[in-house]
Amino acid sequence: MIQEMINGSVAVLTNPSVQTFERHERDNLGWALIYAAIASVINGIISAITSPFRMGELRAQLEAQGLSPDAIETAIAQQSNPIFVVFGGVFGTIIGSLVIWGFIYLLGRAFGGTGSFGELAWGISLFSSPLSVAQFIVSSIPLLGWILSLALVIYGIYLNYLAIQSGMNLPSQKALYISIILLVIGLFFWCIAIGLAATLAIFAGGFAP
């Protein structure tokens, strides 16, 4: 089954179309989650290998936020613990995937889609899992990393649009509406996260000795 999913991933990534997604479509939620979890494990392993090179930068960021030495050491210990990184990532990936896929499925049903949850999840996992690994790798590249990450995000949005058409049996226009809704919601939460981070940094700077 893993080989079948890898073949499907190669197909949809190199020849993206609704027809390609439909050709590799399966109604299998369990393996969609397993595929996403495998990608999370790979990211965790890469993170554990590269963590010694990132700890100095992380320490500098935490010190700039005015955190106490104990809090900084705790955060660094968690980030450098491979067991914490891998299992925490897998758990977060499974829960996050179910929530996101479920929300997309409900939107698809609201727009008249007739596909199953398993078909939608399978289609999305075919591209989202390998793209998550690729994005994790390119994000560590100096200077060009953020440009490559942005390109992968844009490509992922397009593939998600195709997967919605295939997995929910929707026309292109309705799938576009759903994609726009998802993009707006994603930007909304991104702005909230940036705002919270900025607020915490301001307060931490204000209370720093």
C-alpha positions in Angstrom: 0.0 0.0 0.0 2.9 2.4 0.8 4.3 1.8 -2.7 0.9 2.5 -4.2 0.7 5.8 -2.3 4.3 6.8 -3.3 3.4 6.1 -6.9 0.3 8.2 -6.5 2.3 11.0 -5.0 4.8 11.0 -7.8 1.9 11.1 -10.3 0.0 14.0 -8.8 3.1 16.0 -8.1 4.6 15.7 -11.6 1.3 15.6 -13.6 -1.2 17.6 -11.5 -4.8 17.3 -12.8 -8.2 16.1 -11.6 -7.9 13.1 -13.9 -4.6 12.1 -12.2 -6.1 12.4 -8.7 -9.1 10.3 -9.8 -6.8 7.7 -11.4 -5.1 7.2 -8.1 -8.1 7.7 -5.9 -8.8 5.2 -3.0 -11.3 5.3 -0.1 -8.9 4.6 2.7 -8.7 7.0 5.6 -6.5 4.8 7.7 -3.7 4.7 5.2 -4.0 8.4 4.5 -3.3 9.0 8.2 -0.4 6.5 8.2 1.1 8.3 5.2 0.8 11.7 6.9 2.3 10.2 10.1 5.3 8.7 8.1 6.0 12.2 6.7 5.9 13.6 10.3 8.4 10.9 11.5 10.7 11.8 8.6 10.5 15.5 9.6 11.1 14.6 13.2 14.2 12.6 12.3 15.6 15.4 10.1 14.8 17.9 12.9 16.7 15.7 15.5 19.7 15.4 13.2 19.9 19.1 12.5 18.9 20.3 16.0 22.6 20.9 17.1 22.9 23.4 14.3 19.7 25.2 15.2 20.0 25.4 19.0 22.2 28.5 19.0 19.7 30.4 16.9 16.8 29.2 19.0 18.6 30.3 22.2 19.3 33.7 20.8 15.6 34.1 19.9 14.4 33.0 23.3 16.9 35.3 25.0 15.7 38.2 22.9 12.2 37.5 24.1 13.3 38.0 27.7 12.6 34.4 28.9 14.2 33.2 32.1 17.2 30.9 31.8 15.2 27.9 33.2 12.5 28.5 30.6 15.1 28.7 27.8 16.8 25.5 28.9 13.4 23.7 29.1 12.4 24.8 25.6 15.8 23.8 24.1 15.7 20.4 25.8 12.2 19.7 24.3 13.3 20.8 20.8 16.5 18.7 21.0 14.7 15.6 22.4 14.2 13.3 19.4 11.5 11.2 21.1 9.5 14.4 22.0 9.9 15.8 18.5 8.9 12.6 16.7 6.0 11.4 18.8 4.7 14.9 19.4 4.9 15.6 15.7 3.0 12.3 14.8 0.3 13.0 17.4 -0.1 16.6 16.2 -0.1 15.5 12.5 -2.9 12.9 13.1 -5.1 15.3 15.0 -4.4 18.2 12.7 -5.0 16.2 9.6 -8.4 14.9 10.9 -9.5 18.4 11.8 -8.4 20.0 8.5 -9.6 17.1 6.3 -12.9 17.0 8.2 -13.5 20.8 7.7 -12.8 20.5 4.0 -15.1 17.6 3.8 -17.9 19.5 5.5 -17.4 22.4 3.2 -17.5 20.1 0.2 -20.7 18.5 1.4 -22.2 22.0 1.9 -21.4 22.8 -1.7 -23.1 19.6 -2.9 -20.1 17.3 -3.0 -20.8 13.5 -3.0 -17.4 12.1 -2.3 -16.4 10.1 0.8 -14.2 11.3 3.6 -11.7 8.6 2.9 -11.4 9.5 -0.8 -10.8 13.2 0.1 -8.3 12.3 2.8 -6.4 9.9 0.5 -6.2 12.5 -2.3 -4.9 15.3 0.0 -2.4 13.1 1.7 -0.8 12.1 -1.6 0.6 15.6 -2.1 0.5 17.1 1.4 2.7 14.5 3.0 5.7 14.7 0.6 5.3 18.5 0.3 5.5 18.8 4.1 8.9 17.0 4.0 10.1 19.1 1.1 9.0 22.3 2.9 10.7 21.3 6.1 14.0 20.7 4.2 13.9 23.9 2.1 13.0 26.0 5.1 16.5 25.4 6.5 18.2 26.8 3.4 19.6 30.3 4.1 18.2 33.2 2.1 16.4 31.1 -0.6 14.5 29.0 2.0 11.5 31.3 2.4 11.1 31.8 -1.3 11.1 28.0 -1.9 8.7 27.5 1.0 6.3 30.1 -0.4 6.5 28.4 -3.8 5.6 25.0 -2.2 2.7 26.6 -0.3 1.3 28.0 -3.5 1.7 24.7 -5.3 0.0 23.0 -2.4 -3.0 25.3 -2.6 -3.3 24.4 -6.3 -3.1 20.7 -5.6 -5.6 21.0 -2.8 -8.0 22.7 -5.3 -7.6 19.7 -7.7 -8.0 17.2 -4.8 -11.2 18.8 -3.7 -12.6 18.4 -7.2 -11.6 14.8 -7.4 -12.4 13.7 -3.8 -15.7 15.5 -3.4 -16.9 15.1 -7.0 -17.3 18.9 -7.4 -17.1 21.1 -10.5 -14.1 23.4 -10.7 -16.0 26.6 -9.7 -17.3 25.2 -6.4 -13.9 23.7 -5.6 -12.5 27.2 -6.3 -14.9 28.7 -3.8 -13.9 26.2 -1.1 -10.2 26.9 -1.8 -10.8 30.6 -1.4 -12.6 30.1 1.9 -9.7 27.9 3.1 -7.2 30.5 2.0 -9.0 33.3 3.8 -9.3 31.2 7.0 -5.6 30.3 6.8 -4.6 33.9 6.4 -6.8 34.9 9.3 -5.2 32.4 11.7 -1.7 33.3 10.3 -2.4 37.0 11.1 -3.6 36.0 14.6 -0.4 34.0 15.2 1.8 36.8 14.0 -0.1 39.3 16.2 0.2 37.0 19.3 3.9 36.5 18.7 4.5 40.2 18.4 2.5 40.9 21.5 4.4 38.3 23.5 7.7 39.8 22.3 6.7 43.3 23.3 5.6 42.2 26.7 8.7 40.0 27.2 10.8 43.0 26.2 9.0 45.3 28.6 9.5 42.9 31.5 13.1 42.0 30.7 15.6 43.4 33.2 
